[in-house]
């Protein structure tokens, strides 16, 4: 079953940020705030990964969710949104380039976002960066003040990065995206899979860029 973690104990800038670790092929879910929650990704939404019991374990109510941000539209990140919409009606934010995969299913809940938008959360203002390579509408979120990078499936710890060999992937775009991200000031990284990075996240982003750029 998924595990829940309050992340403040690892870095104080993550006060009011919790992590739900999925079981099997399921993304991480980040819970930002307590009364006006921003949910980053929703997991796969199957019986092994129920969202609401994990929120309740953290002490939150379903109606506390005010908005959901999908880093991209792959099922392991996005399908849990349907479980959420069955019970409550938050806004679902998706980059416009990925909405073609999923938009008709979200109806009035859908909010299309784009490069340069700012998403307000309980812990700060996150700038939206379009980072294609894994999907055309993959996004990362960066807060300048806290130096937090929410990296989805674009960049992972220890030099790893998102798969680009699928129908919607592109190595060239992935390298370009990583090149942009390495210029950001990032202390903390919250990836779509794997463990968060609580210090010196810049070095992990740089390593990912270097690995992706190696001659093949």
VEXDREN-2710 file (C-alpha; in Angstrom, 1 decimal):
% VEXDREN-2710
k/r/px/py/pz
1/UNK/0.0/0.0/0.0
2/UNK/1.1/3.6/-0.5
3/UNK/3.2/5.2/2.2
4/UNK/2.7/8.8/3.4
5/UNK/5.5/11.2/4.6
6/UNK/5.5/14.7/5.9
7/UNK/8.6/16.2/4.2
8/UNK/9.3/19.1/6.6
9/UNK/11.5/16.9/8.7
10/UNK/13.9/16.6/5.8
11/UNK/14.0/20.3/4.8
12/UNK/12.1/23.1/6.6
13/UNK/11.2/24.7/3.3
14/UNK/8.9/21.8/2.8
15/UNK/6.6/22.7/5.7
16/UNK/3.1/21.9/4.6
17/UNK/4.3/19.5/1.9
18/UNK/3.5/15.8/2.1
19/UNK/4.4/12.8/-0.1
20/UNK/2.2/9.9/-1.0
21/UNK/4.4/7.1/-2.5
22/UNK/2.5/4.9/-4.9
23/UNK/2.4/1.2/-5.1
24/UNK/3.6/-0.4/-8.4
25/UNK/3.3/1.7/-11.6
26/UNK/2.1/4.8/-9.9
27/UNK/3.5/8.3/-9.6
28/UNK/4.4/10.2/-6.5
29/UNK/1.6/12.4/-5.3
30/UNK/2.6/15.7/-3.5
31/UNK/0.2/17.3/-1.2
32/UNK/0.8/21.1/-0.7
33/UNK/-1.0/22.9/2.1
34/UNK/-3.7/21.6/4.5
35/UNK/-6.9/23.7/4.1
36/UNK/-6.5/24.8/0.5
37/UNK/-4.6/21.9/-0.9
38/UNK/-2.8/21.8/-4.2
39/UNK/-2.3/18.2/-5.3
40/UNK/0.6/17.5/-7.7
41/UNK/-0.3/14.5/-9.8
42/UNK/-2.8/11.9/-8.7
43/UNK/-1.3/8.5/-9.3
44/UNK/-2.9/5.7/-11.3
45/UNK/-6.2/5.7/-9.4
46/UNK/-6.5/1.9/-8.9
47/UNK/-7.5/0.0/-5.9
48/UNK/-3.9/-0.4/-4.7
49/UNK/-3.5/3.4/-4.7
50/UNK/-6.5/5.0/-3.1
51/UNK/-6.0/8.7/-2.7
52/UNK/-8.6/9.6/0.0
53/UNK/-7.4/7.1/2.7
54/UNK/-3.9/8.5/2.3
55/UNK/-5.1/12.1/2.7
56/UNK/-7.1/11.1/5.8
57/UNK/-4.0/9.4/7.2
58/UNK/-2.3/12.8/6.8
59/UNK/-5.2/14.5/8.6
60/UNK/-6.8/16.1/5.5
61/UNK/-10.3/15.9/4.1
62/UNK/-11.2/15.4/0.4
63/UNK/-12.9/18.8/0.2
64/UNK/-9.6/20.5/1.3
65/UNK/-8.4/19.8/-2.3
66/UNK/-8.8/23.1/-4.3
67/UNK/-6.7/22.4/-7.3
68/UNK/-4.8/19.5/-9.0
69/UNK/-1.8/20.0/-11.2
70/UNK/-0.8/17.3/-13.6
71/UNK/2.8/17.3/-14.6
72/UNK/1.7/15.4/-17.8
73/UNK/-1.1/13.2/-19.0
74/UNK/0.3/9.7/-18.7
75/UNK/-2.0/7.4/-16.9
76/UNK/0.3/6.7/-13.9
77/UNK/0.1/10.4/-13.1
78/UNK/-3.3/11.4/-14.2
79/UNK/-5.9/8.7/-13.9
80/UNK/-6.4/9.3/-10.2
81/UNK/-8.0/12.6/-11.2
82/UNK/-11.1/10.6/-12.1
83/UNK/-11.3/9.2/-8.6
84/UNK/-11.1/12.7/-7.3
85/UNK/-13.7/14.1/-9.6
86/UNK/-16.1/11.3/-8.6
87/UNK/-16.3/12.9/-5.1
88/UNK/-15.3/16.6/-5.3
89/UNK/-14.8/19.3/-7.9
90/UNK/-11.4/20.9/-7.8
91/UNK/-9.8/22.5/-10.9
92/UNK/-7.5/20.2/-12.9
93/UNK/-4.6/22.1/-14.4
94/UNK/-2.9/20.5/-17.4
95/UNK/-0.6/22.0/-20.0
96/UNK/-2.5/22.7/-23.2
97/UNK/-0.2/20.5/-25.2
98/UNK/-1.2/17.4/-23.3
99/UNK/-4.9/18.2/-23.0
100/UNK/-5.7/16.4/-26.2
101/UNK/-5.0/13.1/-24.4
102/UNK/-7.4/13.8/-21.6
103/UNK/-9.3/17.1/-21.8
104/UNK/-12.7/15.8/-22.9
105/UNK/-12.9/13.7/-19.8
106/UNK/-12.4/16.5/-17.3
107/UNK/-15.2/18.8/-18.6
108/UNK/-15.6/22.1/-16.8
109/UNK/-12.9/21.1/-14.2
110/UNK/-10.1/21.5/-16.8
111/UNK/-7.9/24.6/-16.7
112/UNK/-5.3/24.8/-19.5
113/UNK/-2.0/26.1/-18.5
114/UNK/1.1/27.2/-20.4
115/UNK/4.7/28.3/-20.2
116/UNK/5.1/31.4/-18.0
117/UNK/1.9/30.9/-15.9
118/UNK/2.2/31.1/-12.2
119/UNK/0.5/28.6/-9.9
120/UNK/-0.3/29.9/-6.4
121/UNK/0.0/27.4/-3.6
122/UNK/0.1/27.4/0.2
123/UNK/3.9/27.4/0.2
124/UNK/4.6/29.8/-2.6
125/UNK/4.2/30.8/-6.2
126/UNK/5.4/28.3/-8.8
127/UNK/6.4/29.2/-12.3
128/UNK/5.3/26.9/-15.0
129/UNK/8.1/25.6/-17.4
130/UNK/7.1/23.6/-20.5
131/UNK/9.7/20.8/-20.6
132/UNK/8.8/18.4/-23.5
133/UNK/10.7/15.3/-24.2
134/UNK/8.7/12.8/-22.3
135/UNK/5.4/14.2/-23.6
136/UNK/4.7/17.4/-25.5
137/UNK/3.0/18.9/-22.5
138/UNK/5.3/17.9/-19.7
139/UNK/5.8/20.6/-17.2
140/UNK/8.1/21.4/-14.3
141/UNK/7.3/23.9/-11.5
142/UNK/9.8/26.1/-9.8
143/UNK/9.5/28.4/-6.9
144/UNK/12.3/31.1/-6.9
145/UNK/12.1/31.9/-3.2
146/UNK/12.1/28.3/-1.7
147/UNK/14.3/26.9/-4.6
148/UNK/11.9/24.0/-5.0
149/UNK/11.7/22.2/-8.4
150/UNK/8.8/19.9/-9.0
151/UNK/10.2/17.9/-11.8
152/UNK/7.5/15.4/-12.9
153/UNK/9.0/12.8/-15.3
154/UNK/11.4/15.2/-16.9
155/UNK/14.3/14.9/-14.4
156/UNK/15.0/12.3/-11.6
157/UNK/17.7/12.1/-9.0
158/UNK/21.3/10.8/-9.7
159/UNK/21.4/11.7/-13.4
160/UNK/18.3/10.0/-14.6
161/UNK/15.6/11.6/-16.8
162/UNK/12.3/10.8/-18.4
163/UNK/11.9/8.2/-21.2
164/UNK/11.8/9.7/-24.6
165/UNK/11.3/6.6/-26.7
166/UNK/7.5/6.6/-26.6
167/UNK/5.2/7.9/-29.3
168/UNK/5.2/11.3/-27.8
169/UNK/8.8/11.5/-26.7
170/UNK/11.9/13.2/-28.2
171/UNK/15.5/13.0/-27.0
172/UNK/16.3/16.4/-28.7
173/UNK/13.5/18.0/-26.8
174/UNK/14.5/16.3/-23.5
175/UNK/18.0/17.6/-23.8
176/UNK/16.7/21.1/-24.5
177/UNK/14.4/20.9/-21.5
178/UNK/17.2/19.7/-19.2
179/UNK/19.4/22.5/-20.5
180/UNK/16.8/25.0/-19.4
181/UNK/16.3/23.4/-16.0
182/UNK/20.0/23.4/-15.2
183/UNK/20.0/27.2/-15.2
184/UNK/17.4/27.4/-12.4
185/UNK/18.5/27.7/-8.8
186/UNK/17.2/24.5/-7.2
187/UNK/17.9/23.2/-3.7
188/UNK/15.1/20.7/-3.4
189/UNK/13.7/18.5/-6.2
190/UNK/10.4/16.6/-6.0
191/UNK/10.3/14.1/-8.9
192/UNK/7.4/12.1/-10.3
193/UNK/9.1/8.8/-9.3
194/UNK/11.8/7.9/-6.8
195/UNK/12.9/9.8/-3.7
196/UNK/12.9/13.5/-3.3
197/UNK/16.2/15.4/-3.2
198/UNK/16.5/17.6/-0.1
199/UNK/19.7/19.4/-0.8
200/UNK/21.9/20.5/-3.8
201/UNK/19.2/19.5/-6.4
202/UNK/21.1/21.6/-9.0
203/UNK/23.9/18.9/-9.1
204/UNK/21.3/16.3/-9.9
205/UNK/19.7/18.3/-12.7
206/UNK/23.2/19.0/-14.2
207/UNK/24.1/15.3/-14.1
208/UNK/20.9/14.4/-15.9
209/UNK/21.6/17.0/-18.6
210/UNK/25.1/15.6/-19.0
211/UNK/23.9/12.1/-19.2
212/UNK/21.2/12.9/-21.8
213/UNK/23.7/14.9/-23.9
214/UNK/26.3/12.1/-24.1
215/UNK/27.0/10.9/-27.7
216/UNK/25.1/7.8/-28.8
END
